[in-house]
Amino acid sequence: MNQNSKRILVVASDYGLIKTIKEALNHQSLTLQIGYSHIDGLYALENGDFDAVLVDAVLANHRDGQSTLLKLSQVNRAIPIIG
């Protein structure tokens, strides 16, 4: 991993969306970690060091995306969370 790269946590269960995000950010100095559910995302955020979090507002398991955003923001209020 490049020392200057920013770490982005992507929380999404839609594989097509994940592929699109990876392709769009491919040439940036970013390191992506994927959480495929709200549980994966919360665990990663609690145990990792990220510069930002990108959340699919409607997860495929029908969990309320806004609820997920709120829970993620409560883990670390200093990290920008985009949903």
Residue pairs with C-beta under 8 A, 6 or more apart in sequence:
1 31
2 29
2 31
4 29
5 29
5 30
5 31
6 29
6 30
6 31
6 51
6 52
7 30
7 31
7 33
7 48
7 49
7 50
7 51
8 25
8 30
8 31
8 32
8 33
8 50
8 51
8 52
8 53
8 54
9 32
9 33
9 35
9 41
9 44
9 45
9 48
9 50
9 52
9 53
9 54
10 18
10 21
10 32
10 33
10 34
10 35
10 53
10 54
10 55
11 34
11 35
11 37
11 38
11 40
11 41
11 53
11 54
11 55
11 56
11 59
11 68
11 72
12 18
12 21
12 34
12 35
12 36
12 54
12 55
12 56
12 59
13 36
13 37
13 56
13 59
13 60
13 61
14 56
14 60
17 56
18 34
21 32
21 54
22 32
25 32
33 44
33 48
33 50
34 40
35 41
35 42
35 43
35 44
35 45
37 59
37 61
37 63
38 59
38 61
38 63
38 67
38 68
38 71
41 53
41 55
41 68
41 72
42 71
42 72
42 75
44 50
45 53
45 72
45 75
45 76
45 79
46 75
50 79
51 79
51 80
52 79
52 80
52 81
52 82
53 72
53 79
53 80
53 81
53 82
54 82
54 83
55 65
55 68
55 69
55 72
55 81
55 82
55 83
56 65
56 83
57 65
57 66
57 69
57 83
58 65
59 65
59 68
65 83
66 83
68 83
69 81
69 83
72 81
73 81
